Amino acid sequence: MSSLRDFRARHDLSMEALCARILDRHASTIRIKKPAVAIGNLARIVETTLMLANRKGFQSTSLRDLTEQSGLSMGALYAYFDSKDTLLMMILGQVVSVVEEVLGHPPEALATDPAGRLRWLLRTHLFLTETMHPWFVFAYMEAKSFPKDGRDLAVGSEMMTEGMIADALADGVSRGLFAVPDVTMTAALIKPMLQDWYVKRSKHRRRGITPDLYAEQLIAFVEAAVGLKRAG
């Protein structure tokens, strides 16, 4: 997986596919039992929620706003969730689930190649956030107003990804490939550079920087910063 196109060919992260996973996870509380209908309406709800949150903030978005923009009645909305907090946790839970699914399974060939694993983590993280851009912007921008269980989930996910990066760095240090005095702090410094892509994507796009180019330049920067020793 060396490009955004390769990533998207491997992972179906379309709105419909993501909402099908939400339906599976919340099947016991969602009252609509026909999958095609439920997934279609969930896609309208989530898409509208992400749009309104980006425009005015999730806390300032009312269920009436959601009904007006989605075309679904209040009763239809309540067939899927019982409160805004539940809707928020549905969306956030899907983001966290995909992060675990995609980043938590690097290729087996990289198990003994920490430099390759670090490159894979950085590139995959960038391509994931590009593909699910509205979802990640929502999770990042709304974090300050999450209920406690939402904040805990978001922080846990961030610590998980930092831990994956730190593990690759520690493995590289133990093999004499990286010169990193504090792998935890280094991983914590790398994470904001990954977030900068989706939080300030328009800035990079104005400069003509594509996701693939950003990934390559970030990888080069990180490898220089950790003192990667190259063979030969």
KAHUTA-V589370 format. One record per helix or strand. SS is the DSSP state (H for helix, E for strand). FROM is the first residue (numbers start at 1). TO is the last residue. Records with the same first field share a line. If there is no record, write none. Layout:
SS->FROM-TO ; FROM-TO
This chain:
H->4-10 ; 15-25 ; 35-56 ; 63-70 ; 74-78 ; 84-103 ; 108-110 ; 114-131 ; 133-141 ; 143-145 ; 148-174 ; 183-199 ; 201-206 ; 211-225
